[in-house]
Amino acid sequence: MKKIVTAALAMGIAMTAAAEGYQVNTLSTKQLGMGHTGVALKLGAESMLFNPAGMAFSDKTLDVSASISGVAPSATAYLPDGTSWDTHAPVSTPINAAAAFRIYDNLQGGVAFYTPYGSGIEWLDNWPGAVLNQRCTLRAFTLQPTLSWRPLPGLSVGVGLMMTWGNVNLDKGLVSAQSMDAMLSILDATGMGAAMGIPTGYRYGTTTPASVNLKGSAKPAFGVNVGVMYDITRQLTVGVNFRSKMNMTVDAGTATMRYADDLAAAVLQPTLDIINQANFKATMPCPYVLSFGFGYKPTDRWTVALDGQFTGWSAYKSLDVEFLDEKVSKFDQRIAKNYTNSWTVKAGVQFAATERFDVRAGLMVDTTPVPSDNYNPETPGTTKIDPSVGFSFRPVKGLSIDFALMYVAGLNANNRSVTYADLLAASRPELGLPVMQTFTADYHIRAWTPSIGLSYAF
């Protein structure tokens, strides 16, 4: 029984992988309006977020910017029985800030702080997929000091050191109502239920009897963000950016059990108490990201950008969970994920309508790395088509007020499934339930992402 309990706990931790359902594309309000392009654009301080080489082209003594976005996601799961269930996700607010300063005419330094991952999803406590996920929030933060050098007039290189840390908070059901009711039926039939003080015919129906809250903080992980930018002509620029893979590790997480009522606590607590005692360590990769971009200025007032982003999600083959207590170390888990590499294509345009007013539009197509047969509603990924618009207004010289809005339209993810072990069925064969069960649903995902930012340079 202990082995099955710890396995169930480990499966719950899987969401720390920050699958693409939690990948944030709001690193700049200005660039969000252009489809989140920027690998081959000269963005001043904000180049640290897209391609640090671009910062060296700045002629500013000091350039600072900051923005905040509101990610309001929602998802609907359509089950084979004809019912549908909606999430009740809170609005997440990823932020970013960057400051760059001139060291020499061809050398710039700076530091950026941003949220590469961060979102939340909240299903109901008693929805049919509660044993997979009830609610979760994820936050990841990166601090990046950066140097950018332009050895030739049209050529620049840049490098930043990424230090990333974060935290996760997850609630999931551990015991399904189906298996709990099957056990109560047996207790009724054998008379053991009456001896335990359980009312005859007592059933949970659609109520999840036992759930667990999991909290963990990842220690800082380090990586590099390097880039090259080159002016092919005065109008056409190319850029390449590489962000290295990082391994995020949760050294010690905490678990807190909660029960639907006193009866569930009395029946299940003696078995599930091990969860409150076991400490775990989990390691997962933040994959490498390789981006290519073109920036083109057909006239002084128009800017066109096209980016391609390749993410090495195939590095995430499994979630490895190691228990720190030697008494339960034999229950270490290796949970298959088998993600595939994915592409994101971005395009955007900017038009300087007046000396003080710019307008932008863009489109991003983000393909999912999540396999259709290992699809967990904790991170309901799907290929997404994301149109965006934005504008900037400069009331005084050097100051820019920026606004953008992106709509995330997920393509329908039909017949997605995940297989999991039923806790009670595995420990009690007399229930007559299959140990391994499959949860299947069709998913529809969408989100609104408004963003506002300020920047100042001189």
NUBA-302500 format. One record per residue (C-alpha): x, y, z. Coordinates in pm, whole numbers, padded with zeros to 5 digits, always signed. Each point is the difference from the previous one (the first is absolute). Layout:
XYZ;...
END
This chain:
+00000+00000+00000;+00282+00241+00086;+00150-00050-00343;-00326+00090-00170;-00047+00307+00223;+00344+00138-00075;-00046-00071-00369;-00324+00199+00004;+00178+00287+00173;+00276-00003-00258;-00251+00014-00283;-00144+00314+00156;+00339+00169+00000;+00027-00040-00376;-00144+00343-00068;+00325+00164+00115;+00127-00070-00348;-00162+00321-00120;-00123-00138-00328;-00085+00238-00279;-00336+00064+00163;+00201+00213+00246;+00257+00150-00234;-00034+00377+00016;+00017+00208-00318;-00029+00343+00162;+00364+00106+00033;-00072+00349-00141;-00317+00201-00049;+00132+00156-00321;+00102-00334-00150;-00316-00174+00114;-00184+00234-00236;+00227-00124-00282;-00066-00368+00061;+00278-00018+00261;+00272+00035-00265;+00339+00155+00074;+00292-00234-00085;+00119+00231-00279;-00128+00333+00132;+00208+00265+00177;-00207+00049+00314;+00242+00166+00239;-00033-00137+00352;-00276-00240-00104;+00239-00177-00237;+00125-00187+00308;-00328-00191-00005;+00003-00095-00372;+00362+00020-00119;+00261+00169+00220;+00210+00086-00307;-00252+00266-00099;+00077+00211+00305;+00344+00101-00139;-00165+00198-00281;-00152+00241+00252;+00132+00356+00007;-00167+00076+00335;+00187+00075+00320;-00274-00160+00209;-00303-00202-00110;-00255-00143+00244;-00331-00176-00059;-00258-00195+00197;-00333-00164-00073;-00268-00213+00158;-00246-00229-00174;-00321-00167+00103;-00043-00358-00120;-00363-00108+00032;-00011-00362-00122;-00297-00233-00014;-00048-00359-00107;-00296-00230-00052;+00016-00379+00016;-00269-00187-00194;-00042-00354+00134;-00123-00308-00188;-00319-00006+00213;-00107+00333-00152;+00080+00219+00301;+00239+00294-00012;+00209+00162+00272;+00150+00349+00004;+00304+00128+00182;-00020+00295+00237;+00352+00129-00048;+00123+00310+00183;+00165+00278-00200;+00378-00034+00003;+00222+00308-00023;+00344-00073-00150;+00237+00295+00016;+00326+00109-00158;+00247+00281+00047;+00324+00087-00175;+00266+00266+00039;+00294+00057-00235;+00285+00251+00016;+00280+00104-00233;+00354-00102+00098;+00163+00098-00330;-00150+00103-00332;+00002-00365-00112;-00047-00170+00338;-00317-00011+00209;-00070-00167+00333;-00329-00067+00173;-00218-00221+00212;-00347-00144-00062;-00257-00158+00226;-00287-00194-00155;-00250-00282+00034;+00074-00277-00253;-00266-00231+00144;-00303+00077+00210;-00370-00063-00010;-00275-00179+00184;-00292-00230-00060;-00287-00093+00230;-00237-00287-00060;-00270-00084+00254;+00082-00214+00304;-00253-00262-00107;+00020-00002-00378;+00056-00344-00162;+00372+00066-00056;+00067+00108+00359;+00244-00290+00054;+00218+00159-00268;-00034+00365+00097;-00225+00231+00198;+00203+00322-00015;+00357+00110-00040;+00209+00314-00023;+00353+00030-00130;+00244+00288+00025;+00349+00019-00147;+00229+00304+00002;+00325+00079-00180;+00268+00257+00081;+00238+00061-00291;+00309+00227+00005;+00111+00061-00358;+00284+00139-00213;-00035+00093-00367;+00291+00094-00230;+00009+00134-00356;+00349-00078-00141;-00102+00117-00351;-00253+00268-00099;-00252-00260-00122;+00088-00296+00224;-00075-00053+00368;+00018-00281+00255;-00157-00027+00342;-00002-00234+00297;-00210-00013+00315;+00020-00222+00307;-00345-00134+00092;-00078-00081+00362;-00348-00154+00028;-00200-00107+00303;-00367-00061+00074;-00273-00169+00201;-00301-00220-00054;-00326-00057+00188;-00216-00294-00104;-00324-00162+00122;-00108-00339-00132;-00226-00282+00109;+00163-00318+00128;-00305-00223+00037;-00279-00011-00256;-00365-00005+00102;-00051-00314-00210;+00257-00209+00184;-00101+00139+00342;-00365-00092-00062;+00102-00349-00114;+00187-00047+00327;-00297+00130+00202;-00224-00253-00179;+00227-00284+00110;+00008+00133+00355;-00381+00010-00002;-00025-00357-00131;+00244-00141+00255;-00141+00195+00294;+00334+00167+00061;-00146+00339-00088;-00249-00016+00286;+00278-00104+00237;+00198+00304-00107;-00300+00228+00052;-00057+00062-00372;-00369+00053-00082;-00140-00270-00229;-00022+00117-00360;+00230+00296+00053;+00154+00098-00335;+00212+00285-00140;-00150+00007-00348;+00182+00287-00172;+00192+00128+00305;+00376-00055+00013;+00064-00169+00339;+00368+00092+00045;+00225+00261-00159;+00355+00122+00052;+00161+00342-00023;+00360-00001-00124;+00235+00293+00034;+00357+00024-00114;+00264+00260-00077;+00270-00055-00258;+00353+00108+00084;+00167+00234-00251;+00111-00152-00330;+00251+00165-00231;+00023+00028-00378;+00115+00234-00275;-00182+00217-00251;+00226+00075-00298;-00067+00168-00333;+00142+00141-00320;-00147+00275-00219;+00119+00118-00341;-00112+00272-00241;-00002-00156-00345;-00101+00335-00145;-00118+00329+00149;-00354-00136-00019;+00040-00373+00077;+00128-00148+00327;+00033-00363+00107;+00035-00137+00351;+00058-00330+00179;-00065-00059+00369;+00063-00304+00219;-00125-00055+00354;+00159-00303+00162;-00172-00286+00177;-00026+00027+00378;-00088-00265+00257;-00243+00120+00263;+00011-00197+00325;-00245-00007+00288;+00212-00112+00296;-00279-00045+00252;-00373+00033-00045;-00278-00002+00257;-00330-00184-00019;-00325+00063+00189;-00293-00239-00011;-00363+00109+00008;-00315-00212+00012;-00357+00048-00113;-00137-00076+00348;+00081-00169+00332;-00100-00340-00132;+00252+00017-00286;+00266+00114+00244;-00072-00289+00238;+00014-00261-00277;+00291+00134-00206;+00224+00193+00237;+00186-00305+00140;+00106-00093-00354;+00063+00343-00147;+00191+00138+00296;+00327-00101-00168;-00046+00286-00245;+00033+00251+00283;+00329-00162+00099;+00177-00054-00331;+00235+00265-00139;+00087-00007-00367;+00239+00144-00253;-00106+00045-00362;+00211+00114-00295;-00133+00114-00335;+00153+00172-00304;-00080+00347-00125;+00081-00073-00364;+00233+00192-00226;-00152+00253-00238;+00157+00087-00337;-00147+00299-00186;+00062+00153-00342;-00131+00335-00116;-00015+00253-00282;-00064+00369+00041;-00081+00213-00303;-00059+00375-00032;-00137+00074-00349;-00034+00367+00104;+00084+00202+00309;-00360-00034+00122;-00051-00374-00053;+00160-00293+00184;-00069-00363-00089;+00119-00297+00210;-00008-00377-00044;+00125-00245+00266;+00025-00377+00021;+00045-00161+00341;+00104-00364+00052;-00044-00138+00353;+00177-00321+00100;-00286-00154+00197;+00124-00352-00090;+00239+00039+00294;-00303-00048+00222;-00036-00376-00027;-00095-00066+00360;-00043+00155+00340;+00239-00159+00248;-00103+00012+00364;+00238-00104+00278;-00111-00046+00360;+00247+00128+00258;-00090-00244+00276;+00185-00329-00051;-00307-00186+00128;-00197+00105-00308;+00285+00049-00249;-00087-00329-00168;-00317+00175-00116;+00190+00250-00215;-00200+00075-00312;+00076+00042-00369;-00316+00136-00162;-00009-00002-00380;-00075+00331-00174;+00151-00048-00349;-00053+00355-00122;+00100+00085-00356;+00191+00300-00132;-00222+00286-00114;+00007+00305-00226;-00146+00344+00053;-00026+00239-00295;-00051+00372+00059;-00063+00295-00230;-00060+00367+00071;-00010+00350-00145;+00040+00348+00147;-00101+00329-00158;+00112+00340+00127;-00328+00180-00058;+00133+00330+00139;+00313+00119+00175;-00157-00099+00331;-00229-00291-00085;+00079-00354-00121;-00247-00276-00080;+00076-00373-00016;-00155-00331-00100;+00125-00357+00009;-00077-00369-00012;+00157-00295+00181;-00053-00372-00071;+00118-00216+00290;+00002-00379-00048;-00042-00232+00298;+00262-00252+00117;-00249-00199+00211;-00078-00354-00130;-00369-00073-00051;+00020-00320+00208;+00173+00160+00298;-00215+00309+00036;-00049+00119+00357;-00251+00281+00070;+00251+00159+00240;+00169+00151-00310;-00259-00024-00280;+00225+00074-00294;-00119+00042-00357;+00119+00164-00317;-00094+00366+00027;-00060+00284-00245;+00057+00337+00169;-00084+00329-00177;+00106+00325+00169;-00018+00378-00031;+00169+00284+00181;+00107+00363+00002;+00247+00239+00164;-00044+00366+00088;+00289+00234+00086;-00136+00304+00188;+00350+00142+00051;+00339-00074-00149;+00146-00327+00123;-00316-00126+00175;-00220-00268-00157;-00333-00132+00127;-00081-00336-00157;-00308-00220-00025;-00059-00339-00164;-00269-00266-00014;+00043-00362-00109;-00273-00261-00036;+00108-00362+00044;-00218-00231-00210;+00078-00363+00066;-00086-00246-00275;-00235-00269+00130;+00190-00287+00162;-00231-00297-00056;+00017-00350+00147;+00289+00082+00235;+00069-00258+00270;+00223-00080+00295;+00036-00328+00192;+00037-00004+00376;-00002-00245+00291;-00315-00012+00216;+00120+00014+00361;-00258-00227+00167;-00041-00237-00294;+00373-00072+00010;+00002-00083+00371;-00336-00179+00016;-00056-00251-00283;-00332-00098+00159;-00149+00326-00129;-00005-00146-00349;+00118+00326-00159;+00283+00028-00255;+00324+00120+00156;+00100+00207-00302;-00270+00235-00120;-00014+00244-00292;-00148+00347+00005;-00105+00125-00344;-00142+00337-00103;-00013+00261-00274;+00149+00336+00102;-00063+00356-00114;+00248+00261+00123;+00005+00380-00035;+00140+00306+00178;+00002+00378-00010;+00333+00169+00067;+00001+00379+00042;+00331+00170+00077;+00112+00348+00097;+00354+00133+00017;+00217+00308+00047;+00346+00076-00132;+00237+00294+00027;+00332+00063-00173;+00243+00285-00045;
END
